[in-house]
């Protein structure tokens, strides 16, 4: 940092730098040496449970707040659930249920339903489930209950979030889910639809913010009319773990990031520096309070373990080491 350098002596620690360049070092375990940028000043030794703030060459002891930074450190899966804002395990007892019974999980202000503008035939917003077959990936905590099925019919279902995404405020939101999808069939014609996981409002949004699988079966980010793709096309019938990061800003640009983990790949306790695809800078200032899942008639597959959180670890349910 501009104030100095933290030297790892066998430790877990966090350094936070504010907008004015002041650096705060919190030591969670072990020891850290702090070497001030001004070489004439004394090197400081910080041990577990200590925290200090360095600014303009001065040093002060501050309150240690280990719980505030626990999400940056590998730890058993249950510890991060305090940052989990919404969860839908699709743990439903029957294969086909109407809207009034689609209210499982936590962190929601409505059950799953169709949009108000949907045709009358879609009014009951039924959804199909596989009650005893969850999606799973090695290294992740086992899924609960069943999974959502994409059948041979068009489905567009949405649900209201208790904690909306405000593009007019500074914030970071994470979404994750397990997905097993099938590519468009020949019956779809030259322009088949797209599988879409979208942040929207109850009546829809003119500027789309979504994760999608296009006709090439390659992961896409749809952001304010601009499409960004990355990574290899998905394999039909393959279960993948998807993490979608939404960064919002009051004064600066917003941006979307997507990471797709395939079988044999494992997410870590710390979010990656490399993402499968990221969007360009976008500029939105509205509030998106609904998640919409749209599946075109030509595709099929399964969807499971939907999470919304304010931290990486809250939506990445790593199995605790045995």
N, C-alpha and C positions, 0 to 999 in steps of 0.2 A: 504494500500500500504506500501512499505518499508519506504516511507518518512513520513507517518502519516495516520490518520483516519479521514474520512469525516463523520460528524454527521448530520443527516437529521433533520432540525427544521421545517419541513413543506415546501417542496420545490420540484423543478425539477432541477436537476443538472447533469453534466457529469464530470467524472474523466478519464483522459487519461494518461497512463503510457508508456513512451518510452522505447527503448531497453536498455538505461543506468539506468533505474529505476527512472528517474525524473517524478514527478506527476504534472499534470496540472488540476486544478479544475475550471470549468466554471459554473456559477450559472445562470440558465434561469429564475427561479421564486423562491420567498421566500428567506430563509436564510440557510446557512450551517456553522457549526463550523468545523474548521480544527485543529485537535489535533496532533502536531508534534510527530514523533516517539521518538525524544529526549525530555523527559518529562520536562526538565528544560526550554525549549523554550516556548514562549508565544502562547496561543491558539489564532487563527485568526478567525474573523467573516467575512464571505463573504455574500453579499446581491445580489439580482437580478441585472444583468448587470455587475457584477464584475468577474474577472478571475485572478488567481494567479498560479505561478509555483514554486514548491518546489523541491530542489535538494541539496543533501549533507548537509542538515541542513539549507540551505539558502532559502530565500523567495523573490520573485519578482512579481510585478504586470505586467500582460500581457494584450494584447488587447482581449476584449470579442468578441467572434464570434458566436453568437447564431444561425445564419442561418446554420453554418457548422454542428451543432449538432441537428438541428430541427427534423431530421429523427428518433431520438431515443425517441421522445416525442409524445404521442397521440395528434392528431390534425385532422382537416377536410381533407377529401381524396384529394382534389385538391393540397394541399401544397407540396406533395411529388413527383409530376409528373416531376419535374426537373431532378430526378434521373431515370426516366423511359427511357430506351434506345430504346426499340422497342415495338410496340403494334399492334396486329391484331385482330380486333373485329369480323371478318368474316361477315361484313355488306355488303353483295352482293345482288343485286336486283333480280337475277334469280336463278333457281334451278340448272342449269348446265352451266358452263362457261369455255371457253378455257383459255390457259395459259396467253395470252396477256392481259386479263382483270382481272387477279388474282393479283392485285397490291394494295390492300387496306391497311389501317393502316399507321403507320409511323415507321422510323428506319430501313428500308430495302434497299438493293441495287439491288434487283431483284424481279420479281413476283414469285409466286409459280410455280415450274416446276418439271418434272421428271429428273432423272439422265441421263447424256449423254449416259451411257451404257445401258439404258433401251431399251426394244424391240420397234420396229417401231410402233406397235399398241398403244404404250403408249406415242408416241411422242408429241401429242397435250396437254398432261398433264391436261385434263379436271378434274374439281373437282365438287362435288355435294353439294348443300347447302339447308338448310331450311330457306328461306329468312325472314319469319315472326315468327320464333320460336327460341328464344335464350335459352341457359341453364341459370339457376339461382340458387342461394343459399342464404338463409336468412342471413342478416347481411352484405352482400357484395353489392357494388354499382350495380344497375341493368345493365345487359349486353346490348350492342348496337346491333341493327340489328338482324341478324339470327345466324346460327351456321353451322359448317362443318359436313357433313353427311358421315358416313362410310357405303357404300352400299355393295351389294353382289358382289363385285369384288375386286381384289387386287389393293391397292393404295399405292404408295410410292411417296411422294411429298416433295420437299425441297425448302428453300428460303434462300438467302444470307443476313446475318446480317451486318448492317452498323458498329456495334461495335463487332468485333470477340472476342472469348475467347482464350487468349494466355496462354497456359499451361507452357510456359517458363518464365512467369513474375508473380510477386505477385499480387493477385487480388481476388475479390469475385464477383460472378455473381449469380443472382436469376432469375428463370423462374417460371411462374405460368400459370395455365389454368384450365378450368372446363372440366370435362370428364364424359360422360355417356357411359359405354361400355357393351357389351354382351359377355358371355363366348363362347368359341369355340363350334361348333356343332358337332354332330356325323359324319357328312359328311366330316369333316376335316381329319379323319383317326387317327392313333395312334400318329402322331407327327404333330399336328397343329402348325401354325406359331404363332408369338407373336405380340401383339400391341407394338409399339416402338416409343419413342420420343427421338431423338438422336442428339448429337452434332457431326458434321462431316465436310467434305470438299466437294467440288463439285463432285469430282470423287470417294469419299468414303474414309474410313480410315480403316487400318488393325486392329487397336486396338479400340474396340467399347466403347463409353461413352454414356450411354443411361438410360432412365427410361423405364421399360417394364412391361407388364402383361404376365406372363407365363401361362402354361397349367393349373396350379392350381388357376389362377385368383388372385394370391397374388402379391402385388407390389414388383418389383425387381429393383435393380440397377445393370447395366452391366458396369463393369469398368475394362478395360485392360485384358479381358478374364476371370475375376472373377465375379461370380454372388452373390449378397447379397440380401436376402429377409427379409421382416418383416411385422408385422401387420396381421390382419385378411384378408382373401380373400374378394375381393369386391363383392357386391351384384349386380346381373344382373339388369340393368335398373336404378340403383341408381346414382344420380349425386353427384360427389365428387369434391373437390377443391384440386389441387395438387400444392405444392411448391417444387421446385428442386433447391438446393443450390450447386454451384460448386466453390470450393476453390482451387486456383492455387498458385503455389510457384516457385520462381526461384531456390532457394537453397535447399528447403525441399520437402516433399511429397505433392501431391495433394490429395483431398478427395471430395467425393460427399455425399450429405445429401438429404433425401426425407421426406416430411411430407404430409400425406393424411388426409384431413378433410372430414368426412362423414356428412350426414344430422344431425342436432342437435349439431354438434361441430363447434366452431367458432375460427378462428385465432385471435390473439391479435395484438396490435400495435407493440409489441416487439417480435422478433423472439423467438421460443421456445427453451428450453434447452433439450427437448426430441424430437427426430425425429423418424418417423415410421421405417426408415431403413437408415443406413449409410454404406458407402463402407469401405473397408480396405484402407490403404495407397497405392496410386498408383504414378507412376513416368512417366510423359509425358512432352514433351517439344515442341510439335507442336502447330499450330494455327488452331482452328476450327471456320470456318466462315459461316457455314450453319447449319440450323435446318432442320432435316428430320423427317417426320411423316410417319410411315409405318404401314399399316393395312393389315393383311392376309385375304384371301378370305373367311374364315370361320367365321369371326367376324363382328360385326356391332356396331353402336352406334353414338355418337355425340361428338364434340370437339368445345370449344368456349373460347373466351377471353384470347388469348395468350399474355403474357407479358414477357419482358426481362428488368431487371433493375440492378442497382448496389447496391441497398439497399432492405431490407425486405419490408419496407413500400411502395416502388415504385411498387411492384408487388402484394401487398395485398390490394385491393381496398375496405377498410372498409367504410360502410355507416356511414355518420356523425350522431351523436346522435341528436335526435329530441327533 
